[in-house]
Amino acid sequence: QVQLQESGPGLVKPSETLSLTCTVSGGSISSGDYYWSWIRQPPGKGLEWIGYIYYSGSTYYNPSLKSRITISVDTSKNQFSLRLSSVTAADTAVYYCARAVSGTYYPIDYWGLGTLVTVSS
Amino acid sequence: DIQMTQSPSSLSASVGDRVIITCRASQSISSYLSWYQQTPGKAPNLLIYATSSLQSGVPLRFSGSGSGTDFTLTISSLQPEDFATYYCQQSYSIPYTFGQGTKLEIK
């Protein structure tokens, strides 16, 4: 059973960089069958797709965030990471890491529990 | 970006009711449509992918249909554990986008 777990600071100051890591267990991140994803959800609101990375390092980002985000992968640790720079209060959200199935249709079949990141001074 | 619009935004229903939630895409997305269920404080859970394929472990009372721009999620007989928020999502083009959600409440 695949499990994903987000980790990182729960509080980030405005203008600083948000950094989160997702640790994958129960499966290899180097499998070519998946894209490793980040999705966020502001409190009380809907879901926003941030982007994903393939094990090879190829990345696909939401254009609305592209200038501020970096998603990277560390296959030796079975982890992938998100960095979001120049954060504002609008970036306060629950951040989920997740797995999307590659090949066709790309459904997101496994999600982490989510971690709340608050942007505040 | 492809905009996904769900209706209704909220819905009151009773146990045993048949419920239909609709999702409309701003342009054709072929069959690249998934449905997720989210309960408070939890991560979303995949119910349906490729418009009508039931994810493993999801009860048969859930079904999906549609193509192009118009899609539906049907729950044939509501159970107490089905009261949740439902989201559709297109994976036809990046950025993948979600509907605004449909909150299903107990009548």
Interface residues (C-beta under 8 A of the other chain):
Chain A: G46 L47 E48 W49 G51 Y60 Y61 N62 P63 S64 Y96 A98 A100 V101 T104 Y105 Y106 P107 I108 D109 W111 G112 L113 G114
Chain B: D1 S31 Y32 S34 Y36 K42 A43 P44 N45 L46 Y49 A50 S53 Q55 Y87 Q89 S91 I94 P95 Y96 T97 F98 G99 Q100 G101
